């Protein structure tokens, strides 16, 4: 009897251990993995005597949300003889980390008192918490006073957060600020989905349709004629349309769109009929099988140039006819955007049906945890029942059958 009882106890203990592993096993692993933050810099090439947006992007590659994020820009310096240091401002520095005030110039200029100095322009910034799959864009409009044949500054960015980061290779980025002469300077800027003018918030219920927005523009000094765009959607998202000029893959998750006749003029030469920037839209749908709430990451838009012209003077005159825009596109003014990247990423945020569509994925126990708790309770109840039965005295009839 004791042998049977001991065996039953071992079996029950094994089952309880299995259930507990099922319930909690993934949690320590995720905690050990940490949260992978990455930082990247774009928009570091500026046209002579011009200005453009320089962008620092911080991305949470997962698996968990990141908090206590600090962006260290204290090693960022610029040549104030060529660039306005006041325009290199990505975020507010924490108290005690602000760059030191520069000494007066030997030959003061009332308009540019800091000229002639290689000066720091930033300290350390505290950023908002960042869910997995989401990004923060910090951009500033860099203004060049006069061209130089050497780098006019260096941006150094390092990111950190509470806890561990399993991928140290993308925690820091560096880019030289340089000037170029007469040139084309395209950009693409993709917004997270669902897009809202007042901010990138909200959520899409799986099974519902929504719209992807992205912008392509030319803030350079040379006009562009002919571009090709490649759009890749995140997993669990598909295109629901077929636009002219676009070729779709069999799964309708990727498309390549060629616009050989689309012309984008420099920002300084744009008119009502000759745009410098165009906003594209695509109708997309989140599959019913998509998880919710969740962030479906790794969507991207990339562009390539098929032709260019440098006849800026002619383009400054009113165009004889309006530029023919592709279906689903409207002219836009190029401003406050990333003008140097030819690729940008986006994410699609999903939410449960009946929600207000204004929040991000919430944290808390998942279905596996809840199921594991239920399994533990059932097994524990079964164990108590078996022990109770084995501990009761046998009836005389049953004893007679067993003993013969």
GUFI-529223 format. One record per residue (C-alpha): residue number from 1; y, z, x. Coordinates in steps of 0.5 Angstrom, whole numbers, padded with zeros to 4 digits, always signed. Layout:
residues N
   num      yy      zz      xx
   NUM       Y       Z       X
...
//
This chain:
residues 404
   num      yy      zz      xx
     1   +0000   +0000   +0000
     2   +0005   +0002   +0006
     3   +0003   -0005   +0009
     4   +0005   -0009   +0003
     5   +0011   -0004   +0002
     6   +0013   -0006   +0009
     7   +0012   -0013   +0008
     8   +0016   -0013   +0002
     9   +0022   -0010   +0005
    10   +0022   -0014   +0011
    11   +0022   -0021   +0006
    12   +0028   -0018   +0002
    13   +0032   -0016   +0009
    14   +0030   -0023   +0011
    15   +0033   -0026   +0005
    16   +0039   -0022   +0005
    17   +0041   -0024   +0012
    18   +0040   -0031   +0010
    19   +0044   -0030   +0004
    20   +0050   -0026   +0008
    21   +0049   -0032   +0013
    22   +0050   -0037   +0008
    23   +0056   -0033   +0005
    24   +0060   -0031   +0012
    25   +0057   -0036   +0017
    26   +0062   -0041   +0017
    27   +0068   -0036   +0017
    28   +0067   -0033   +0024
    29   +0066   -0040   +0027
    30   +0072   -0043   +0024
    31   +0076   -0037   +0026
    32   +0073   -0038   +0033
    33   +0075   -0045   +0033
    34   +0083   -0043   +0032
    35   +0088   -0048   +0029
    36   +0090   -0054   +0033
    37   +0097   -0056   +0033
    38   +0100   -0062   +0037
    39   +0107   -0064   +0039
    40   +0110   -0071   +0040
    41   +0116   -0074   +0042
    42   +0119   -0081   +0039
    43   +0126   -0085   +0039
    44   +0127   -0084   +0046
    45   +0130   -0091   +0048
    46   +0137   -0092   +0046
    47   +0142   -0098   +0045
    48   +0148   -0098   +0050
    49   +0154   -0095   +0047
    50   +0150   -0094   +0040
    51   +0146   -0088   +0037
    52   +0139   -0087   +0034
    53   +0134   -0082   +0031
    54   +0130   -0078   +0037
    55   +0124   -0075   +0033
    56   +0120   -0069   +0035
    57   +0114   -0069   +0031
    58   +0109   -0062   +0030
    59   +0102   -0064   +0027
    60   +0097   -0059   +0025
    61   +0090   -0062   +0026
    62   +0087   -0056   +0023
    63   +0082   -0053   +0021
    64   +0086   -0047   +0019
    65   +0094   -0046   +0017
    66   +0098   -0045   +0023
    67   +0103   -0039   +0023
    68   +0108   -0036   +0028
    69   +0110   -0043   +0030
    70   +0115   -0043   +0036
    71   +0117   -0050   +0039
    72   +0120   -0049   +0046
    73   +0125   -0054   +0048
    74   +0128   -0049   +0054
    75   +0127   -0055   +0059
    76   +0130   -0060   +0055
    77   +0136   -0063   +0059
    78   +0141   -0069   +0059
    79   +0146   -0072   +0063
    80   +0153   -0071   +0060
    81   +0156   -0076   +0064
    82   +0152   -0081   +0059
    83   +0150   -0078   +0053
    84   +0154   -0073   +0048
    85   +0150   -0066   +0049
    86   +0152   -0064   +0042
    87   +0148   -0069   +0039
    88   +0141   -0067   +0042
    89   +0140   -0061   +0037
    90   +0133   -0061   +0034
    91   +0133   -0054   +0031
    92   +0137   -0047   +0031
    93   +0135   -0043   +0038
    94   +0132   -0036   +0037
    95   +0137   -0031   +0039
    96   +0137   -0030   +0046
    97   +0134   -0037   +0048
    98   +0140   -0041   +0047
    99   +0142   -0045   +0053
   100   +0148   -0042   +0057
   101   +0155   -0045   +0056
   102   +0157   -0050   +0062
   103   +0162   -0049   +0067
   104   +0169   -0053   +0066
   105   +0169   -0060   +0068
   106   +0172   -0061   +0075
   107   +0176   -0067   +0072
   108   +0176   -0064   +0064
   109   +0176   -0070   +0059
   110   +0179   -0067   +0052
   111   +0174   -0071   +0048
   112   +0168   -0070   +0053
   113   +0169   -0063   +0057
   114   +0162   -0063   +0059
   115   +0161   -0070   +0062
   116   +0158   -0070   +0069
   117   +0153   -0064   +0068
   118   +0146   -0064   +0068
   119   +0145   -0059   +0062
   120   +0140   -0055   +0058
   121   +0141   -0057   +0051
   122   +0136   -0052   +0047
   123   +0132   -0046   +0047
   124   +0126   -0044   +0043
   125   +0126   -0045   +0035
   126   +0121   -0041   +0030
   127   +0118   -0046   +0025
   128   +0116   -0045   +0018
   129   +0108   -0044   +0017
   130   +0104   -0051   +0017
   131   +0098   -0052   +0013
   132   +0092   -0056   +0016
   133   +0094   -0064   +0016
   134   +0101   -0063   +0015
   135   +0107   -0065   +0020
   136   +0114   -0062   +0021
   137   +0119   -0068   +0023
   138   +0125   -0065   +0027
   139   +0130   -0071   +0029
   140   +0137   -0071   +0032
   141   +0142   -0077   +0032
   142   +0143   -0078   +0040
   143   +0149   -0082   +0042
   144   +0150   -0085   +0048
   145   +0157   -0085   +0051
   146   +0156   -0091   +0056
   147   +0150   -0094   +0059
   148   +0146   -0092   +0066
   149   +0141   -0096   +0069
   150   +0137   -0089   +0070
   151   +0134   -0084   +0065
   152   +0140   -0080   +0062
   153   +0136   -0074   +0060
   154   +0129   -0071   +0059
   155   +0126   -0068   +0053
   156   +0120   -0063   +0054
   157   +0117   -0060   +0048
   158   +0112   -0054   +0048
   159   +0109   -0051   +0042
   160   +0105   -0045   +0040
   161   +0103   -0041   +0034
   162   +0099   -0034   +0033
   163   +0092   -0034   +0034
   164   +0088   -0039   +0039
   165   +0089   -0047   +0040
   166   +0082   -0050   +0042
   167   +0086   -0057   +0044
   168   +0091   -0055   +0050
   169   +0092   -0062   +0052
   170   +0097   -0064   +0046
   171   +0101   -0057   +0046
   172   +0106   -0060   +0050
   173   +0110   -0067   +0051
   174   +0115   -0070   +0055
   175   +0120   -0076   +0054
   176   +0125   -0079   +0058
   177   +0132   -0081   +0055
   178   +0134   -0088   +0057
   179   +0139   -0093   +0055
   180   +0137   -0101   +0054
   181   +0142   -0107   +0053
   182   +0141   -0112   +0048
   183   +0135   -0111   +0044
   184   +0131   -0111   +0038
   185   +0129   -0104   +0036
   186   +0124   -0103   +0030
   187   +0121   -0097   +0027
   188   +0117   -0095   +0021
   189   +0117   -0088   +0017
   190   +0112   -0086   +0012
   191   +0113   -0081   +0007
   192   +0107   -0076   +0005
   193   +0104   -0077   -0002
   194   +0107   -0076   -0007
   195   +0114   -0078   -0005
   196   +0119   -0074   -0008
   197   +0127   -0076   -0006
   198   +0128   -0068   -0006
   199   +0123   -0067   -0001
   200   +0115   -0068   +0000
   201   +0112   -0063   -0004
   202   +0107   -0064   -0010
   203   +0100   -0066   -0011
   204   +0096   -0071   -0014
   205   +0090   -0070   -0019
   206   +0084   -0073   -0017
   207   +0083   -0079   -0021
   208   +0090   -0080   -0022
   209   +0094   -0086   -0019
   210   +0101   -0085   -0015
   211   +0105   -0089   -0010
   212   +0106   -0089   -0002
   213   +0113   -0090   +0000
   214   +0114   -0093   +0007
   215   +0121   -0096   +0011
   216   +0121   -0101   +0016
   217   +0128   -0102   +0019
   218   +0132   -0105   +0025
   219   +0137   -0101   +0028
   220   +0137   -0105   +0035
   221   +0142   -0110   +0037
   222   +0138   -0116   +0036
   223   +0135   -0119   +0029
   224   +0128   -0119   +0027
   225   +0124   -0125   +0023
   226   +0117   -0124   +0022
   227   +0113   -0117   +0022
   228   +0106   -0115   +0020
   229   +0104   -0109   +0017
   230   +0097   -0105   +0017
   231   +0096   -0099   +0013
   232   +0090   -0095   +0013
   233   +0089   -0090   +0007
   234   +0086   -0083   +0008
   235   +0079   -0082   +0006
   236   +0078   -0081   -0002
   237   +0084   -0086   -0003
   238   +0084   -0093   -0005
   239   +0089   -0099   -0006
   240   +0089   -0100   -0014
   241   +0094   -0107   -0013
   242   +0093   -0114   -0009
   243   +0100   -0115   -0007
   244   +0102   -0122   -0004
   245   +0101   -0123   +0003
   246   +0096   -0117   +0004
   247   +0089   -0118   +0006
   248   +0085   -0112   +0004
   249   +0078   -0109   +0006
   250   +0072   -0109   +0002
   251   +0073   -0101   +0001
   252   +0080   -0102   -0001
   253   +0082   -0097   +0004
   254   +0086   -0101   +0009
   255   +0091   -0107   +0008
   256   +0094   -0112   +0013
   257   +0100   -0115   +0010
   258   +0104   -0121   +0014
   259   +0111   -0123   +0012
   260   +0113   -0129   +0017
   261   +0120   -0130   +0013
   262   +0122   -0123   +0012
   263   +0129   -0122   +0017
   264   +0132   -0115   +0019
   265   +0138   -0116   +0022
   266   +0142   -0110   +0026
   267   +0144   -0104   +0023
   268   +0151   -0106   +0025
   269   +0150   -0113   +0021
   270   +0147   -0111   +0015
   271   +0150   -0114   +0008
   272   +0148   -0114   +0001
   273   +0144   -0120   +0002
   274   +0141   -0119   +0009
   275   +0138   -0112   +0010
   276   +0137   -0108   +0016
   277   +0131   -0104   +0013
   278   +0126   -0105   +0007
   279   +0122   -0100   +0003
   280   +0115   -0102   +0002
   281   +0111   -0099   -0004
   282   +0104   -0099   -0005
   283   +0100   -0097   -0011
   284   +0094   -0092   -0009
   285   +0089   -0088   -0013
   286   +0086   -0081   -0011
   287   +0078   -0082   -0012
   288   +0075   -0077   -0017
   289   +0071   -0074   -0012
   290   +0076   -0072   -0008
   291   +0077   -0065   -0006
   292   +0083   -0061   -0009
   293   +0087   -0057   -0007
   294   +0087   -0061   -0001
   295   +0091   -0065   +0004
   296   +0088   -0071   +0006
   297   +0090   -0073   +0012
   298   +0090   -0079   +0018
   299   +0093   -0084   +0013
   300   +0098   -0089   +0018
   301   +0103   -0095   +0018
   302   +0103   -0099   +0024
   303   +0108   -0105   +0025
   304   +0108   -0111   +0030
   305   +0113   -0116   +0031
   306   +0112   -0124   +0030
   307   +0119   -0127   +0032
   308   +0126   -0125   +0034
   309   +0133   -0128   +0035
   310   +0139   -0125   +0039
   311   +0144   -0129   +0035
   312   +0148   -0123   +0032
   313   +0155   -0126   +0031
   314   +0152   -0131   +0026
   315   +0148   -0126   +0023
   316   +0155   -0122   +0022
   317   +0157   -0127   +0017
   318   +0155   -0126   +0010
   319   +0148   -0130   +0009
   320   +0148   -0136   +0005
   321   +0142   -0134   +0001
   322   +0139   -0127   +0000
   323   +0133   -0125   +0004
   324   +0127   -0126   +0000
   325   +0123   -0119   +0000
   326   +0116   -0118   -0001
   327   +0113   -0116   -0008
   328   +0114   -0108   -0009
   329   +0120   -0108   -0004
   330   +0127   -0106   -0004
   331   +0133   -0107   +0001
   332   +0135   -0100   +0004
   333   +0140   -0098   +0009
   334   +0137   -0096   +0016
   335   +0139   -0088   +0017
   336   +0136   -0082   +0018
   337   +0130   -0085   +0020
   338   +0125   -0086   +0027
   339   +0128   -0092   +0030
   340   +0123   -0093   +0036
   341   +0116   -0091   +0033
   342   +0112   -0097   +0031
   343   +0107   -0093   +0028
   344   +0107   -0087   +0023
   345   +0102   -0082   +0020
   346   +0102   -0079   +0013
   347   +0098   -0075   +0008
   348   +0096   -0074   +0001
   349   +0096   -0068   -0002
   350   +0091   -0066   -0008
   351   +0092   -0061   -0013
   352   +0087   -0059   -0019
   353   +0089   -0061   -0026
   354   +0093   -0057   -0030
   355   +0097   -0055   -0024
   356   +0105   -0056   -0024
   357   +0104   -0060   -0018
   358   +0109   -0057   -0014
   359   +0105   -0053   -0009
   360   +0100   -0054   -0003
   361   +0093   -0052   -0002
   362   +0092   -0044   -0003
   363   +0088   -0040   +0001
   364   +0082   -0035   -0001
   365   +0075   -0035   -0002
   366   +0071   -0042   -0003
   367   +0065   -0044   -0008
   368   +0060   -0042   -0002
   369   +0063   -0035   -0001
   370   +0063   -0034   -0009
   371   +0056   -0037   -0009
   372   +0053   -0033   -0003
   373   +0056   -0026   -0006
   374   +0052   -0028   -0013
   375   +0046   -0029   -0009
   376   +0046   -0023   -0005
   377   +0047   -0019   -0012
   378   +0041   -0023   -0015
   379   +0036   -0021   -0009
   380   +0039   -0014   -0008
   381   +0037   -0013   -0016
   382   +0030   -0016   -0015
   383   +0029   -0012   -0009
   384   +0030   -0006   -0013
   385   +0026   -0008   -0018
   386   +0020   -0009   -0014
   387   +0021   -0003   -0010
   388   +0021   +0001   -0017
   389   +0015   -0002   -0020
   390   +0011   -0001   -0013
   391   +0013   +0006   -0014
   392   +0011   +0008   -0021
   393   +0004   +0011   -0022
   394   -0002   +0006   -0024
   395   -0004   +0007   -0031
   396   -0012   +0009   -0032
   397   -0014   +0002   -0035
   398   -0011   -0002   -0029
   399   -0013   +0003   -0024
   400   -0020   +0002   -0027
   401   -0020   -0005   -0026
   402   -0017   -0005   -0019
   403   -0023   +0000   -0017
   404   -0028   -0002   -0020
//
